[in-house]
Amino acid sequence: MKTYLAILLLTLLSATGFAQSAPAPTETVLKEACSKALNEHKKVIVIFHASWCGWCKKMEASINDPACKKMFDDNYVIAYIDVLENHGKENLENPGSLDLLKKYKGEKEGLPFWLILDAKGTLLADSEIRPEGAGLDTHGESIGCPASEKEVAYFAKLLKNTSKLNDAGLAVISARFRKNEPMKTTTGTN
């Protein structure tokens, strides 16, 4: 009898250990992020990402780099939304993520695609570079994870406009994101 109970207990424990909880619905993630931002007088950065996306991992690593993390945490609530997973991994997606991505016209822009919202959920900026003076309704060029000089300068400008970050902090963040740029190789003949 003791052996039977031990096997039953082990089976229950291992089944519980392997069970994964489903990702929260996108609407819930947004509501919680906006509520926290309102209480903490911050903005929200929503980052659409996927498990297969290398640039998404670079974006997350840059934000969480010890040199940058506190500055982001002091000014933003970061909300990650899983979307566009590969076949067989759709269970990782936040329900409703594709609908939100489409709402902001990011479904064809590649990942990561990100938004900056105020605490009420109003769009302030996104990951598209547009011509000077163009509104958010104008299609631009999505930068994904900022890496090039132009992309990082655009990102820093948006951070400056939506946070209390000073120039010194923006310089630290910019330097970290510039490390994401792929190394350029040169070929030549002697």
For each residue, the residues with C-beta under 8 A, 3 or more apart:
1: 4 5
2: 5 6
3: 6 7
4: 1 7 8
5: 1 2 8 9
6: 2 3 9 10
7: 3 4 10 11
8: 4 5 11 12
9: 5 6 12 13
10: 6 7 13 14
11: 7 8 14 15
12: 8 9 15 16
13: 9 10 16 17
14: 10 11 17 18
15: 11 12 18 19
16: 12 13 19
17: 13 14
18: 14 15
19: 15 16
20: 91
21:
22: 91 95
23: 82 91 92 93 94 95
24: 28 29 32 94
25: 28 29 94 95 96
26: 29 30 81 94 95 96 97 99 100
27: 30 31 96
28: 24 25 31 32
29: 24 25 26 32 33 79 80 81 94
30: 26 27 33 34 44 46 79 100 121
31: 27 28 34 35
32: 24 28 29 35 36 79
33: 29 30 36 37 44 46 77 78 79
34: 30 31 37 38 44 77 117 119 120 121
35: 31 32 38 39
36: 32 33 39 40 42 77
37: 33 34 40 41 42 43 44 76 77 117 118 119
38: 34 35 41 119 120
39: 35 36
40: 36 37 77
41: 37 38 119
42: 36 37 74 75 76 77 119
43: 37 75 76 77 116 117 118 119 124 162 163
44: 30 33 34 37 76 77 78 79 115 116 117 118 119 121
45: 72 76 77 78 79 114 115 116 117
46: 30 33 79 81 100 114 115 116 117
47: 56 59 60 78 79 80 81 112 113 114
48: 81 82 83 84 97 100 101 106 111 112 113 114
49: 53 56 59 60 80 81 82 83 111 112
50: 53 56 82 83 84 85 86 92 111
51: 82 85 86 89 92
52: 85 86 89
53: 49 50 56 57 111 112
54: 57 58
55: 58 59 110 111 112 144 145 180
56: 47 49 50 53 59 60 111 112 145
57: 53 54 60 61
58: 54 55 61 62 145 147 180
59: 47 49 55 56 62 63 112 114 144 145 180
60: 47 49 56 57 63 64 80
61: 57 58 64 65
62: 58 59 65 68 145 173 176 177 179 180
63: 59 60 68 69 72 78
64: 60 61 68 69
65: 61 62 68 69 176
66: 69
67: 172 176
68: 62 63 64 65 71 72 172 173 176
69: 63 64 65 66 72 73
70: 73 74
71: 68 74 75 165 169 172 173
72: 45 63 68 69 75 76 78 173
73: 69 70 76
74: 42 70 71 164
75: 42 43 71 72 159 162 163 164 165
76: 37 42 43 44 45 72 73 116 163
77: 33 34 36 37 40 42 43 44 45
78: 33 44 45 47 63 72
79: 29 30 32 33 44 45 46 47
80: 29 47 49 60
81: 26 29 46 47 48 49 94 97 100 101
82: 23 48 49 50 51 85 92 93 94 97
83: 48 49 50 93 94 97 98 101 111
84: 48 50 93 98 101 111
85: 50 51 52 82 89 90 92 93
86: 50 51 52 89
87: 90
88:
89: 51 52 85 86 92
90: 85 87 93
91: 20 22 23
92: 23 50 51 82 85 89
93: 23 82 83 84 85 90 97 98
94: 23 24 25 26 29 81 82 83 97
95: 22 23 25 26
96: 25 26 27 99 100
97: 26 48 81 82 83 93 94 100 101
98: 83 84 93 101 102 107
99: 26 96 102 103
100: 26 30 46 48 81 96 97 103 104
101: 48 81 83 84 97 98 104 106 107 113
102: 98 99 105 106 107
103: 99 100
104: 100 101 113 115 123 126
105: 102 108 109 139
106: 48 101 102 109 113 126 127 142
107: 98 101 102
108: 105
109: 105 106 113 127 128 142 144
110: 55 113 142 144
111: 48 49 50 53 55 56 83 84 144
112: 47 48 49 53 55 56 59 127 144 145
113: 47 48 101 104 106 109 110 126 127 142 144
114: 45 46 47 48 59 126 127
115: 44 45 46 104 123 125 126 127
116: 43 44 45 46 76 123 124 125 126 158 162
117: 34 37 43 44 45 46 120 121 122 123 124
118: 37 43 44 121 122 124
119: 34 37 38 41 42 43 44
120: 34 38 117
121: 30 34 44 117 118
122: 117 118
123: 104 115 116 117 126 136
124: 43 116 117 118 158 161 162
125: 115 116 136 158 161 162
126: 104 106 113 114 115 116 123 136
127: 106 109 112 113 114 115 142 143 144
128: 109 139 140 141 142 143
129: 140 141 142 143 150 151 154
130: 134 135 136 138 139 140 141
131: 134 138 140
132:
133:
134: 130 131 138 140
135: 130 138
136: 123 125 126 130
137:
138: 130 131 134 135
139: 105 128 130
140: 128 129 130 131 134
141: 128 129 130
142: 106 109 110 113 127 128 129
143: 127 128 129 146 151 154 155
144: 55 59 109 110 111 112 113 127
145: 55 56 58 59 62 112 177 180
146: 143 151 152 154 155 177 180
147: 58 151 152 177 178 180 181 182
148: 151 152 181
149: 152 153 178
150: 129 153 154
151: 129 143 146 147 148 154 155 177
152: 146 147 148 149 155 156 174 177 178
153: 149 150 156 157 174
154: 129 143 146 150 151 157 158
155: 143 146 151 152 158 159 173 174 177
156: 152 153 159 160 170 173 174
157: 153 154 160 161
158: 116 124 125 154 155 161 162
159: 75 155 156 162 163 165 170 173
160: 156 157 163 165 170
161: 124 125 157 158
162: 43 75 116 124 125 158 159
163: 43 75 76 159 160
164: 74 75
165: 71 75 159 160 169 170 173
166: 169 170
167: 170 171
168: 171 172
169: 71 165 166 172 173
170: 156 159 160 165 166 167 173 174
171: 167 168 174 175
172: 67 68 71 168 169 175 176
173: 62 68 71 72 155 156 159 165 169 170 176 177
174: 152 153 155 156 170 171 177 178
175: 171 172 178 179
176: 62 65 67 68 172 173 179
177: 62 145 146 147 151 152 155 173 174 180
178: 147 149 152 174 175 181
179: 62 175 176
180: 55 58 59 62 145 146 147 177
181: 147 148 178
182: 147
183:
184:
185:
186:
187:
188:
189:
190:
